[in-house]
């Protein structure tokens, strides 16, 4: 399956709003990355050092939160994000072996023009990806035929409550917003 499927309002509106409020609150911790993408496809010609922020909800059972008190504080927010998974299964009708990763990404405006980040795949293991758009913004998700930015095949603009589902073999990359102050996405990886 190499199809790229986009659906709007994949989560109930109340859950959409609760996730947005939680991730934009002053209490939510973000961690800085000098390069928001890493490349499984090592193509130096397409590399872009676009910085951003992330929060790892789950990566093979680990989290980016190391402090036990903070873990307890963030548990309701992590649970909110995990509550999206049954809705995704229903909307996109897929099976998986295990949840491999949930990573929240925040890209901010870094110039007057949108900057495309490094085309990449998220894991060498067979997997499905769901990118959930927390807020409406510019800063498209771009799909490519190869790791070269000149091979663009599809572009998806972030709309709050929408999600894109695709096979992890599809090369893709995010981009920074130029018209909005921030772009927030949640990237779910499901091993198959």
N, C-alpha and C positions, 0 to 999 in steps of 0.2 A: 504494500500500500504506500504509494508516494503522493497521494492526494493531499492537498492542503485545504482544510475545512475551517471556515470562519462562521461563527454563530454569535448572534446578539443576545443579550439578556439571558445568559446561561445560568445565572444565579438569581434567586429572588431579590427584589429591589432592597428589602431590608438588610439582607446579608451583604449586598453590594455596598450599601451606605455604611454599614458597621465596619467592613474591612477598610474602606476609604478613611473613615474617621480614626480608626485605630492606627493605620500606617502614616497618617499625617499629624498625629498628636505630638506634642512636644516631648512626651515621655518615651516615644518609640526610639530604640537605639539603631543607628545606622553606622556602618563600617565603611571606611574609605578604600577605594581601589584606584590605583593609578591608571590601570587599563581595565575597563569594565568587562571586556571579553578576553578569553584566553583561546588559543587556537589549537585544535586537534589537527587542523590542516595548516601546516607550517608554511604559509606563503607570505614572505616578507614584503612583497609588492603591495599587498592589500592591508597591511597592518596599520592600525590607527590607535594612537594612545589617547583614547577618549576616556576621561576619568568619570567616576560615578560612585555610587554608594550601594551597599548590599546588606542583606540580613539573611542568614542561612537559617531557615526554620528547621530543615532536616537534610542531612547529607549522610546517607548510610548509617542513620541512627544518631549522628552528632548534630550539634547546633553551634551557631557562632556566639552564643551566650555562655560564658564560662562560669559566671557567678551564680551560685545556687539560689540566692535571694532574688536575683533578677530573673532567673528561670521561672520561679514561682509567680512573679509579677507578670511575666509575659505569657504564661500558660494560656490564659483566656484568649489572647490574640493569636497564638499559634493554633489553638483549637478552632478559632474562627476560620483561619485559612484552611485547615484540614477539613472543615465542614463542607468545603466546596467540592471535594472529590466525588461524593455520591451524585451530585448534580452533573458533574462532568461525565461520569460513567453513563448516566441516563441520556444526556444530550449527544454524546459522541459514540456510544455503544461499542466499547472496547474492553478487552480483558488484558490483564497484566500479571506478571509474577510477583513483583514487589515495587513499592515506591522507592525510588533511588534518591530523589532530591527535591526539595522545595526551596527555591532561592528567590527572594524578593529583590528587585532592582529599582534603583532610583537614579535617573539621569536628569541632570539639570541643564539649563541653557548654557552653552559654552561659547557660542558665537551668534552672529546675526543670521548665519546660514546653518541649516541642519547638517550635522556631521555623521556620516555613516561609519559604524564601527566594524571591526574585523569580521568578515564572513567566517563562520565556524560551524562545527557540530558540537553538541554538548557532551557526548560520551562515545567512546568506540564500541561500547556494548549495544546490542539491539535494544531499541527503546522507542517509545512514543513521547512526544512533547506536547504539553499544553501551555500556551502563554496566555495568561489572563490579564486583561487590561483593567487596572484599578481605577484609572482616571481617563477622561477624554483629553487628548493632547495631540500635538504633532510629534514627530519623532517616530517615523514608520518602522515596522519590522519588514525587512527586505529578504526575499528568498532568491537564491542564485543557483545556476546550473553547476558551477564549480566555485572554488574559493576565490576566484577573480571577480572583482566588483563590476567588471564589464559584462558579466553574464546574468544580469538581473532578469528574473522571470515573473516575480509577483511582489506586490507592495501592499501592506496592510496598515491602515492608520488606526491608532489607539482610540477606542470608544469605550467609555466606562461600561462594565458589565459584559463586554464581548470577550471571546476567547478564540484562539486559533489552535487547531489540533493537526499534528502532522507526524510522519515517521521521522525519527531522529537522524536518518541518513540525509535528510534535506539540509543543505547548507543554507544558513540564514545569518542575519545580523541585525542588531537594533540600530537606532540612530538617535542623536540628541534632539531635543526640541529646540526650535528657534522662535516660535511664536508664543509658546507657553513657558512657564517657569520650571515645570517639572513633568516627567513622564515616569509613571510607576507601573511596573509589571510584576507578576508572579510567574515564575518559570517552574513547572512541574515536570519531572522526568519519571517515566514509568518503564521499568525493565520488562521486556517481553521475551 
